[in-house]
């Protein structure tokens, strides 16, 4: 019986390129949203608006764990053991 990981590692190189391009795009989008949250929370903290800090931290932590969970879907590649 084939598992998700085994079938993903045996994928065609064209499909592998498509998978990696999609993952890279999602991770770049994730990091850009986190940078925007950091920028917004720092601006509000400098203006003594502390009510945005906790929601921005929670949202950034959630985005971090979403990005970290995407690493599971990275294939190992088509390397052969020597």
Phi and psi in degrees as GROMACS dihedral restraints (atoms count N, CA, C in turn):
[ dihedral_restraints ]
;  ai    aj    ak    al  type     phi  dphi    fc
    3     4     5     6     1   -86.7    20    10
    4     5     6     7     1   137.8    20    10
    6     7     8     9     1   -98.9    20    10
    7     8     9    10     1   170.0    20    10
    9    10    11    12     1   -60.8    20    10
   10    11    12    13     1   -45.3    20    10
   12    13    14    15     1   -65.8    20    10
   13    14    15    16     1   -42.1    20    10
   15    16    17    18     1   -66.5    20    10
   16    17    18    19     1   -43.2    20    10
   18    19    20    21     1   -70.3    20    10
   19    20    21    22     1   -30.6    20    10
   21    22    23    24     1   -69.9    20    10
   22    23    24    25     1   -35.9    20    10
   24    25    26    27     1   -73.4    20    10
   25    26    27    28     1   -20.4    20    10
   27    28    29    30     1   -96.9    20    10
   28    29    30    31     1    13.5    20    10
   30    31    32    33     1   -70.1    20    10
   31    32    33    34     1   154.1    20    10
   33    34    35    36     1   -61.2    20    10
   34    35    36    37     1   142.2    20    10
   36    37    38    39     1   -56.6    20    10
   37    38    39    40     1   -32.7    20    10
   39    40    41    42     1   -66.8    20    10
   40    41    42    43     1   -41.0    20    10
   42    43    44    45     1   -69.7    20    10
   43    44    45    46     1   -35.2    20    10
   45    46    47    48     1   -62.1    20    10
   46    47    48    49     1   -41.2    20    10
   48    49    50    51     1   -63.2    20    10
   49    50    51    52     1   -40.1    20    10
   51    52    53    54     1   -66.0    20    10
   52    53    54    55     1   -42.5    20    10
   54    55    56    57     1   -63.4    20    10
   55    56    57    58     1   -46.9    20    10
   57    58    59    60     1   -66.3    20    10
   58    59    60    61     1   -37.8    20    10
   60    61    62    63     1   -63.8    20    10
   61    62    63    64     1   -41.3    20    10
   63    64    65    66     1   -65.8    20    10
   64    65    66    67     1   -44.0    20    10
   66    67    68    69     1   -63.8    20    10
   67    68    69    70     1   -41.4    20    10
   69    70    71    72     1   -63.9    20    10
   70    71    72    73     1   -41.6    20    10
   72    73    74    75     1   -62.1    20    10
   73    74    75    76     1   -44.7    20    10
   75    76    77    78     1   -65.3    20    10
   76    77    78    79     1   -41.1    20    10
   78    79    80    81     1   -68.1    20    10
   79    80    81    82     1   -36.9    20    10
   81    82    83    84     1   -65.8    20    10
   82    83    84    85     1   -40.9    20    10
   84    85    86    87     1   -62.5    20    10
   85    86    87    88     1   -41.3    20    10
   87    88    89    90     1   -62.1    20    10
   88    89    90    91     1   -46.7    20    10
   90    91    92    93     1   -66.9    20    10
   91    92    93    94     1   -37.8    20    10
   93    94    95    96     1   -66.6    20    10
   94    95    96    97     1   -36.3    20    10
   96    97    98    99     1   -66.7    20    10
   97    98    99   100     1   -38.5    20    10
   99   100   101   102     1   -65.5    20    10
  100   101   102   103     1   -39.2    20    10
  102   103   104   105     1   -64.6    20    10
  103   104   105   106     1   -40.6    20    10
  105   106   107   108     1   -62.9    20    10
  106   107   108   109     1   -41.4    20    10
  108   109   110   111     1   -63.4    20    10
  109   110   111   112     1   -40.4    20    10
  111   112   113   114     1   -63.5    20    10
  112   113   114   115     1   -43.5    20    10
  114   115   116   117     1   -61.6    20    10
  115   116   117   118     1   -46.1    20    10
  117   118   119   120     1   -65.5    20    10
  118   119   120   121     1   -41.9    20    10
  120   121   122   123     1   -70.3    20    10
  121   122   123   124     1   -35.8    20    10
  123   124   125   126     1   -67.8    20    10
  124   125   126   127     1   -40.0    20    10
  126   127   128   129     1   -62.7    20    10
  127   128   129   130     1   -42.2    20    10
  129   130   131   132     1   -70.6    20    10
  130   131   132   133     1   -34.0    20    10
  132   133   134   135     1   -68.3    20    10
  133   134   135   136     1   -37.1    20    10
  135   136   137   138     1   -69.5    20    10
  136   137   138   139     1   -23.4    20    10
  138   139   140   141     1   -95.1    20    10
  139   140   141   142     1    12.1    20    10
  141   142   143   144     1    61.3    20    10
  142   143   144   145     1    30.8    20    10
  144   145   146   147     1   -99.7    20    10
  145   146   147   148     1    89.4    20    10
  147   148   149   150     1   -85.0    20    10
  148   149   150   151     1    -8.1    20    10
  150   151   152   153     1   -72.1    20    10
  151   152   153   154     1   -17.3    20    10
  153   154   155   156     1   -88.5    20    10
  154   155   156   157     1   -13.6    20    10
  156   157   158   159     1   -66.0    20    10
  157   158   159   160     1   -47.6    20    10
  159   160   161   162     1   -66.2    20    10
  160   161   162   163     1   -47.5    20    10
  162   163   164   165     1   -61.1    20    10
  163   164   165   166     1   -36.1    20    10
  165   166   167   168     1   -67.7    20    10
  166   167   168   169     1   -38.4    20    10
  168   169   170   171     1   -65.3    20    10
  169   170   171   172     1   -43.8    20    10
  171   172   173   174     1   -63.9    20    10
  172   173   174   175     1   -44.1    20    10
  174   175   176   177     1   -63.5    20    10
  175   176   177   178     1   -40.2    20    10
  177   178   179   180     1   -67.3    20    10
  178   179   180   181     1   -38.4    20    10
  180   181   182   183     1   -65.5    20    10
  181   182   183   184     1   -40.7    20    10
  183   184   185   186     1   -63.0    20    10
  184   185   186   187     1   -44.2    20    10
  186   187   188   189     1   -63.9    20    10
  187   188   189   190     1   -35.6    20    10
  189   190   191   192     1   -62.8    20    10
  190   191   192   193     1   -46.0    20    10
  192   193   194   195     1   -69.6    20    10
  193   194   195   196     1   -31.3    20    10
  195   196   197   198     1   -65.2    20    10
  196   197   198   199     1   -45.6    20    10
  198   199   200   201     1   -63.6    20    10
  199   200   201   202     1   -38.5    20    10
  201   202   203   204     1   -67.0    20    10
  202   203   204   205     1   -36.4    20    10
  204   205   206   207     1   -70.8    20    10
  205   206   207   208     1   -25.2    20    10
  207   208   209   210     1   -66.0    20    10
  208   209   210   211     1   -22.3    20    10
  210   211   212   213     1   -64.3    20    10
  211   212   213   214     1   -21.2    20    10
  213   214   215   216     1   -62.9    20    10
  214   215   216   217     1   -32.2    20    10
  216   217   218   219     1   -83.9    20    10
  217   218   219   220     1    -0.8    20    10
  219   220   221   222     1   -72.8    20    10
  220   221   222   223     1   126.0    20    10
  222   223   224   225     1   -74.1    20    10
  223   224   225   226     1   155.8    20    10
  225   226   227   228     1   -74.2    20    10
  226   227   228   229     1   -24.4    20    10
  228   229   230   231     1   108.5    20    10
  229   230   231   232     1  -180.0    20    10
  231   232   233   234     1  -101.1    20    10
  232   233   234   235     1    42.2    20    10
  234   235   236   237     1   -82.3    20    10
  235   236   237   238     1   139.8    20    10
  237   238   239   240     1  -104.8    20    10
  238   239   240   241     1   138.6    20    10
  240   241   242   243     1   -73.2    20    10
  241   242   243   244     1   133.6    20    10
